[in-house]
Amino acid sequence: MNNFITMERMGDYERDGFVLLPDLFSPPEVAAMLGEIESGGRVVANTRGNEDTTGRKAKLAIWHELGDDIWAAASTDPRIVNGTRALLGEEVAFFHGKVMLKEAGTGGAWEWHQDYGYWYNQGFVFPRMISVFVALDASTVENGCLQVLKGSHKLGRLEHSKVGTQTGADPNRIDALEKLFERVNCEMTPGSALFFHSNLLHTSGPNDSTKHRRSFIICYNALGNPQLAEKQTSDSRPCPVGSGSDILKFA
Ligand SMILES: O=C(O)CCC(=O)C(=O)O
């Protein structure tokens, strides 16, 4: 049952704001995605860096079109898309995909934020949105795994503003919230997928280790969640659901 959003997992998501599906992608699938990062393609063409407060680069490659490559296959994979449909309880549209390149010894930190803290300002009316963090390398405390405040999605949207060079939630408010919510280090094996709510507070530290921490984050919007017309960037068609055989192309 590892690959499925069971009733129990739906309950966990409702309570905690996140749920982990271990080893969702197989080792050959993960190797194929890492190979794609190393060989160029969309990742190299779209890579940019945000500096963290210490000047380290938090590098990522982001796109808003599904495309027609391994990233599109992963974004339309039934294990992912059906999981997001089950958790949101409605049909979904692809919003964007991003490869996070938190490289050994240099990868920068991400300040505490909610994804909907950004997406509200992009005109999305409801927080009926979800992200799926797919670990491509082992993601550990040492190499800057994702950290979340368990249950914080129930706070609703917090105001976001500049925190150093990034945008995030008010650090004083976070200090207070840390006393109320458990901070969870989301350590993950390669191929595991963490589904998390758009109002879940999350952060990650720098990568001072000798091991890369690369990941692919795929974000979806509920099909029935409008984006205000003047901000329209997002596709409002149902996300296609690939067939299992698409996955074989990975190997
Ligand atoms: O990759 C990370 O460590 C954090 C990424 C993140 O918070 C985000 O993309 O919203």
Ligand as a Chemical Component Dictionary entry (heavy atoms), coordinates in Angstrom:
data_LIG
# 
_chem_comp.id                   LIG 
_chem_comp.type                 NON-POLYMER 
_chem_comp.pdbx_formal_charge   0 
_chem_comp.three_letter_code    LIG 
# 
loop_
_chem_comp_atom.comp_id 
_chem_comp_atom.atom_id 
_chem_comp_atom.alt_atom_id 
_chem_comp_atom.type_symbol 
_chem_comp_atom.charge 
_chem_comp_atom.model_Cartn_x 
_chem_comp_atom.model_Cartn_y 
_chem_comp_atom.model_Cartn_z 
_chem_comp_atom.pdbx_ordinal 
LIG O1 O1 O 0 13.724 22.816 -1.356 1  
LIG C1 C1 C 0 13.566 23.273 -0.218 2  
LIG O2 O2 O 0 14.287 22.963 0.695  3  
LIG C2 C2 C 0 12.457 24.228 0.097  4  
LIG C3 C3 C 0 11.635 24.549 -1.073 5  
LIG C4 C4 C 0 10.429 25.302 -0.737 6  
LIG O3 O3 O 0 10.188 25.627 0.382  7  
LIG C5 C5 C 0 9.474  25.663 -1.752 8  
LIG O4 O4 O 0 9.765  25.470 -2.940 9  
LIG O5 O5 O 0 8.403  26.165 -1.396 10 
# 
loop_
_chem_comp_bond.comp_id 
_chem_comp_bond.atom_id_1 
_chem_comp_bond.atom_id_2 
_chem_comp_bond.value_order 
_chem_comp_bond.pdbx_ordinal 
LIG O1 C1 DOUB 1 
LIG C1 O2 SING 2 
LIG C1 C2 SING 3 
LIG C2 C3 SING 4 
LIG C3 C4 SING 5 
LIG C4 O3 DOUB 6 
LIG C4 C5 SING 7 
LIG C5 O4 DOUB 8 
LIG C5 O5 SING 9 
# 
